[in-house]
Amino acid sequence: MTDQKIPINERGALDIGTRVLCYFNNRRNSRIGYVAEVRKDNILVDFNDGFIGTYPHEDVMRDTKA
């Protein structure tokens, strides 16, 4: 069995600890957090306030102001 590679989207690869911007509520709101884990279907994001959210790849992008 071969290891499946996580697809790299147009925003580039996201490593653990990367500061990211997460969109929610149909992209009306966003929140800054840090990548905790990258999975095949989604990304776990830690917001450093006790909350860890799960977001689809298309709703997470690298924070360019970091």
C-alpha distances in whole Angstrom, upper triangle without the diagonal:
4,7,9,12,15,18,21,24,27,29,26,24,25,24,25,29,30,33,32,34,33,35,36,38,37,37,41,40,38,37,36,34,31,27,26,22,20,18,16,19,22,24,25,29,31,35,36,39,36,35,31,30,27,27,26,25,28,30,29,31,31,35,37,40,38
4,6,9,13,15,18,21,24,25,23,20,22,21,22,26,27,30,29,32,31,32,34,36,36,35,39,38,36,35,34,31,29,25,24,20,18,16,14,18,20,22,24,27,29,33,35,37,35,33,30,29,26,26,24,22,25,28,27,28,28,32,34,37,35
4,6,9,12,15,18,22,22,20,17,18,18,19,23,23,26,26,28,27,29,31,33,33,32,36,35,32,32,30,28,25,21,20,17,14,13,11,15,17,18,20,23,26,29,31,33,32,30,26,25,22,22,21,19,22,25,23,24,25,29,30,33,32
4,6,9,12,15,19,20,17,15,16,16,18,22,22,25,24,26,25,26,28,30,29,29,33,32,30,29,28,26,23,20,19,15,13,11,8,12,14,16,18,21,24,28,30,32,31,28,24,23,20,20,18,16,19,22,21,22,23,26,28,31,30
4,6,9,12,15,16,14,11,13,14,16,19,19,22,21,23,22,24,26,29,28,27,31,30,28,27,26,24,21,17,18,14,11,10,8,12,13,14,17,20,23,26,28,31,29,27,23,22,19,18,16,14,17,19,18,19,19,23,25,28,27
4,6,9,13,13,11,9,10,11,13,17,16,19,17,19,19,20,22,25,24,23,27,26,24,23,22,20,18,14,15,12,8,7,6,9,10,11,14,16,20,23,25,27,27,24,20,19,16,15,13,10,13,16,14,15,16,20,22,25,24
4,6,10,11,9,8,11,13,15,18,17,19,17,19,18,19,21,24,23,22,26,25,23,23,22,21,19,16,17,14,10,10,8,10,11,12,16,18,21,24,26,29,28,26,22,20,17,15,12,9,11,15,14,14,15,19,21,24,23
4,7,8,6,5,8,11,14,17,15,17,15,17,17,18,21,24,22,21,24,24,21,22,20,19,18,15,17,14,11,12,10,12,12,12,16,17,20,23,25,28,28,25,22,20,18,15,13,9,11,14,12,12,12,16,17,21,20
4,5,6,7,9,13,16,18,15,16,14,15,15,16,18,21,19,18,21,21,19,20,19,19,17,15,18,16,12,13,12,12,12,12,16,17,20,22,25,28,28,25,22,19,17,14,11,8,8,11,10,10,11,15,16,19,20
4,6,9,11,15,18,19,16,17,14,15,15,16,19,22,20,18,21,21,19,20,19,19,19,17,20,18,15,17,15,16,15,15,18,19,22,23,26,29,29,27,24,22,19,16,14,10,9,12,11,9,11,14,14,18,19
4,7,8,12,15,16,12,13,11,11,13,14,17,21,19,16,20,19,16,17,16,16,15,14,17,16,14,16,16,16,14,14,16,16,19,20,23,26,26,24,21,19,18,15,13,10,9,11,9,6,7,10,11,14,15
4,6,10,13,14,11,13,12,14,15,17,20,24,22,20,23,22,19,19,17,17,15,13,16,15,13,15,15,16,15,14,16,16,19,21,23,26,27,25,22,20,19,16,15,11,12,13,11,9,8,12,12,16,15
4,6,10,12,10,12,12,14,15,18,21,24,23,21,24,23,20,19,17,16,14,11,14,12,10,12,13,14,13,12,14,15,17,19,22,25,25,23,20,19,17,15,14,11,12,14,11,10,9,13,14,17,16
4,7,8,6,9,9,12,13,16,19,22,22,20,23,21,17,16,14,12,10,7,10,9,8,11,12,14,12,9,11,11,14,16,18,21,21,19,16,16,14,13,13,10,12,13,9,8,7,11,13,15,14
4,6,6,9,10,14,15,18,21,25,25,23,25,23,20,18,15,13,9,7,9,8,8,11,14,15,13,10,11,11,13,16,17,20,20,19,16,16,15,15,15,13,16,16,12,12,10,13,14,17,14
4,6,9,10,14,15,18,21,24,25,23,25,23,19,17,14,11,7,5,5,6,7,11,14,16,13,10,10,9,10,13,14,17,17,16,13,14,14,14,16,14,17,16,13,13,12,14,16,18,15
4,6,9,13,14,18,20,24,25,23,25,22,18,15,12,9,5,5,6,9,11,14,17,18,16,12,11,9,9,11,11,15,16,15,13,14,15,15,17,16,18,17,13,13,11,12,14,15,12
4,6,10,12,16,19,22,23,20,22,20,16,14,10,8,5,5,9,10,11,15,17,18,15,12,12,10,10,12,13,17,18,17,14,15,15,15,16,14,16,15,11,10,7,8,11,12,9
4,7,10,13,16,20,21,18,20,17,13,11,7,6,5,7,10,12,13,17,19,19,16,13,12,9,10,10,11,15,16,15,14,14,15,14,16,14,16,14,10,9,6,6,9,9,7
4,6,10,13,17,17,14,16,14,10,8,6,5,6,7,11,12,12,15,17,17,14,11,11,8,10,10,13,15,17,15,13,12,13,11,13,11,12,10,7,6,4,5,8,10,9
4,7,10,14,14,11,13,10,6,6,5,6,8,10,13,15,15,17,19,18,14,12,12,9,11,10,14,15,17,15,14,12,13,11,12,11,11,8,6,5,6,5,9,10,10
4,7,10,11,9,11,8,5,5,6,7,10,10,13,14,14,15,17,15,12,10,10,8,11,10,14,15,16,13,12,9,10,7,9,10,9,6,5,7,9,9,13,14,14
4,7,7,5,7,6,4,7,9,11,13,14,16,17,16,18,19,16,13,12,13,11,14,13,17,17,18,15,14,11,11,8,10,10,9,5,7,9,12,12,15,16,17
4,5,5,7,6,6,8,11,13,15,16,18,18,18,18,19,16,14,13,14,13,15,14,18,17,18,15,14,11,11,8,10,12,11,7,10,12,15,15,18,19,20
4,5,6,6,9,11,15,16,19,20,21,22,21,22,22,19,17,17,17,16,18,17,20,20,20,17,17,13,14,12,13,15,13,10,13,16,19,19,21,22,23
4,6,8,10,13,16,18,20,21,23,23,21,22,22,18,16,17,18,18,20,19,23,23,23,20,19,16,15,12,12,14,12,9,13,15,18,19,21,22,24
4,6,7,11,13,16,18,19,21,22,20,21,21,19,16,16,17,16,19,18,21,21,23,19,18,15,15,12,12,13,11,8,10,12,15,15,17,19,20
4,7,11,14,17,20,21,23,24,23,24,25,22,20,19,20,18,20,18,22,21,23,20,20,17,17,15,16,17,14,11,13,15,17,17,19,19,21
4,7,11,13,17,18,21,22,22,23,24,21,18,18,18,15,17,15,18,18,19,17,17,14,15,13,15,16,14,11,12,13,16,15,17,17,19
4,7,10,13,15,17,19,19,21,22,20,17,15,15,12,14,12,15,15,17,15,14,12,14,12,14,14,13,9,9,10,12,11,14,14,15
4,7,10,12,15,17,18,20,22,20,16,14,13,10,11,8,12,12,14,12,12,11,13,12,14,15,14,11,10,11,12,10,13,13,13
4,7,10,13,15,16,19,21,20,16,13,13,9,9,7,10,11,14,12,12,11,13,12,15,15,15,12,10,10,10,8,11,11,10
4,7,9,12,13,16,19,18,15,11,10,6,6,4,7,10,11,10,9,9,11,11,14,14,15,12,10,10,10,9,13,13,11
4,6,9,11,14,17,17,14,10,9,5,5,6,8,11,12,11,9,10,12,12,14,14,16,14,10,11,9,10,13,14,11
4,6,7,11,14,14,11,7,6,5,6,9,11,14,14,12,9,10,10,10,12,11,14,13,9,10,10,11,14,16,14
4,7,10,14,14,11,8,5,5,6,9,11,13,13,11,8,9,10,11,14,13,16,15,12,14,13,15,18,19,17
4,6,10,11,9,6,5,7,9,13,14,17,15,14,10,10,9,11,12,12,15,15,12,14,14,16,20,21,19
4,7,8,7,5,6,9,12,15,17,20,19,16,13,12,10,10,10,9,13,13,11,13,13,16,19,21,20
4,6,5,6,8,11,14,17,20,22,20,18,14,13,10,10,9,9,13,14,13,15,16,19,22,25,23
4,6,8,11,14,18,21,23,25,24,21,17,15,12,11,9,9,12,14,14,16,18,21,23,26,25
4,7,10,13,17,20,23,24,23,20,16,13,10,9,7,7,10,12,12,15,17,21,23,26,25
4,7,10,13,16,19,20,19,16,13,10,6,5,4,5,9,9,9,12,15,17,21,23,22
4,6,10,13,16,17,17,14,10,8,6,5,6,6,10,9,8,11,12,15,18,20,19
4,7,10,12,14,13,10,7,6,5,6,9,10,13,11,10,13,14,15,19,21,19
4,6,9,11,11,8,5,5,6,7,11,11,13,11,9,11,12,13,17,18,16
4,6,8,8,6,4,7,9,11,14,15,17,15,12,14,14,14,18,18,16
4,6,7,6,6,8,11,12,16,17,18,15,13,14,14,13,17,17,15
4,6,7,8,11,14,16,19,20,22,19,16,18,17,16,19,18,16
4,6,8,11,15,17,21,22,23,20,18,20,20,18,22,21,19
4,7,10,14,16,20,22,23,20,19,21,21,20,24,23,21
4,6,10,13,16,18,20,17,16,18,19,19,22,22,21
4,7,10,13,15,17,15,14,16,17,17,21,22,20
4,6,10,12,14,12,11,14,16,17,20,21,20
4,7,10,12,10,10,13,15,17,21,22,21
4,6,8,6,7,11,13,15,19,20,20
4,6,6,7,10,14,16,19,22,21
4,6,6,8,11,14,17,20,19
4,6,8,11,14,16,19,20
4,7,10,12,15,17,18
4,7,9,12,15,15
4,6,9,12,12
4,6,9,9
4,6,6
4,6
4
